[in-house]
Amino acid sequence: MSRADDAKALWRSRRGMLELDLYLVPFAEREHGRLTAAERSAYAELLNTDDWQILDWLQGRSEPSVGLAAIVERVRAAANR
């Protein structure tokens, strides 16, 4: 994928909610370029979700749909490194 795609994902990862930014911005900076096409699609879908819902998923307060579970887990794992 292109650097433009990575830059767009980074821009969209900046949510304006500090708690989410601490998960999403580092993930986009470090991991987005390594994602498969399917994972990039799932990440784009994740970014189209309401901020509070994403935060609940990342903090384990609720579970995402099956289609987003893997990318949510990958974002969580990256935050713990």
PLY file of the C-alpha trace (Angstrom):
ply
format ascii 1.0
element vertex 81
property float x
property float y
property float z
element edge 80
property int vertex1
property int vertex2
end_header
0.00 0.00 0.00
1.00 3.57 -0.44
2.30 6.11 2.00
-0.74 8.22 1.16
-2.98 5.43 2.49
-0.91 5.27 5.67
-1.06 9.06 6.08
-4.82 9.05 5.59
-5.22 6.31 8.20
-3.04 8.27 10.62
-5.09 11.41 10.07
-8.37 9.52 10.61
-6.92 7.91 13.75
-6.68 11.30 15.44
-10.04 11.41 17.14
-9.75 14.32 19.56
-10.44 12.02 22.51
-7.16 11.48 24.38
-8.06 7.95 25.46
-8.64 6.88 21.85
-5.68 8.81 20.49
-3.42 6.85 22.85
-4.55 3.62 21.19
-5.13 4.59 17.58
-2.38 7.08 16.70
0.54 4.84 17.74
-1.13 1.90 16.00
-1.51 3.86 12.78
2.07 5.13 12.99
3.69 1.76 13.69
1.38 -0.92 12.35
-0.81 0.37 9.52
1.87 -0.15 6.89
2.11 -3.83 7.89
-1.60 -4.62 7.62
-3.01 -6.88 4.94
-5.70 -5.53 2.63
-8.39 -7.23 4.73
-6.96 -5.76 7.94
-6.81 -2.29 6.37
-10.45 -2.64 5.41
-11.36 -3.69 8.96
-9.36 -0.77 10.39
-11.17 1.66 8.07
-14.48 0.20 9.23
-13.35 0.57 12.84
-12.60 4.24 12.23
-16.15 4.70 10.91
-17.53 3.64 14.29
-18.60 5.98 17.09
-15.69 6.99 19.33
-17.33 5.80 22.55
-18.04 2.39 21.01
-14.42 2.01 19.87
-13.19 2.97 23.33
-15.51 0.42 24.98
-14.15 -2.30 22.68
-10.52 -1.35 23.23
-10.97 -1.24 26.98
-12.85 -4.53 27.03
-16.16 -3.14 28.30
-17.99 -4.65 25.34
-17.17 -6.92 22.43
-17.02 -5.84 18.77
-18.71 -7.70 15.96
-16.90 -10.75 14.62
-15.73 -8.73 11.62
-13.91 -6.21 13.81
-12.75 -8.44 16.65
-9.35 -9.24 15.12
-8.41 -5.64 14.36
-9.58 -4.48 17.80
-7.38 -7.17 19.36
-4.45 -6.10 17.19
-4.87 -2.45 18.27
-5.07 -3.56 21.93
-1.94 -5.69 21.56
0.00 -2.85 19.94
-0.96 -0.53 22.81
0.52 -2.98 25.31
3.96 -3.02 23.68
0 1
1 2
2 3
3 4
4 5
5 6
6 7
7 8
8 9
9 10
10 11
11 12
12 13
13 14
14 15
15 16
16 17
17 18
18 19
19 20
20 21
21 22
22 23
23 24
24 25
25 26
26 27
27 28
28 29
29 30
30 31
31 32
32 33
33 34
34 35
35 36
36 37
37 38
38 39
39 40
40 41
41 42
42 43
43 44
44 45
45 46
46 47
47 48
48 49
49 50
50 51
51 52
52 53
53 54
54 55
55 56
56 57
57 58
58 59
59 60
60 61
61 62
62 63
63 64
64 65
65 66
66 67
67 68
68 69
69 70
70 71
71 72
72 73
73 74
74 75
75 76
76 77
77 78
78 79
79 80
